[in-house]
């Protein structure tokens, strides 16, 4: 698959890639702390698994409304304006949760932090795409970018769990307040780069028009399924861990092992991106994830769950760089923001429904049932994954 033609990459921007990633880490860390703290808070208060599913769905609700707008903003204004909006949203959500530990306040915090992450991610991913001019380099750049959330997920659930166990829930929410401020400071290190204005007669096509491209349609189907697998794991671990009597710190370690493995596999992609075919790697990751989702329920205790989560992290952690590299090859360069916003919309649309469905399914059957459901959907997703190669 050859890269879509477009303007030369802004090589002078490559030295600021660490600042892009650091900004993403800070905003994502705010969401990660809020997600773990909110899930454990409602279980601690006795609200049950269904409420956990509702809160996790809220993280994806705001992106549904904001993703397409965020894509247009990124194509039009570049990096700084969308990231500034994201900082304001994340900060507001964190402050509300800290000020009032109530179900409604925490629900608002989940909503705001999820929206902030979506707006920031589209702008950061678009900016990062300017730094690559060939498929292997795209995989390398997006592996580095994907390391940001992986590092956040590896560290912040453990930090949140330790604070909850040894201090209080309020201390964990307090950490979330500081992280958007750090993101704002880090974003200032990125030089301002505004995309060239469109010509007066140039028509802006709707993002939905991109769905006429079969490669993008199939890629989005695969992406939605794999994102839902990630959500199923995030849902099941706190529920299963709580049912087994694990401490908040142990649950954080299980979640952290998933993120650590995702980090390591992305580092491996950075090192060997020239030897990796993105579509072959994508299908192999789907096969490994299917196997682990099936057997996860029988893994014993904290060590078993950590091993299973790590293997799932290897599979699912390798996916995003491959999907992002492929997306940039099958869409026009001047519409990358729209394509990224469309991807964010469809993945978060599924994420809103899935956690609630996971909660209902787990309550009606067994806690591991969402994982088995996703294993079946991954088998079905092998068909659109194969179709991408034939285009």
Helices and strands as residue ranges (DSSP letters): G 11-16, H 17-44, H 49-77, H 80-99, H 103-129, H 135-166, H 169-187, G 207-212, H 214-243, H 248-272, G 273-275, H 278-295, G 296-298, H 301-317, H 319-330, G 333-335, H 336-364, H 369-389
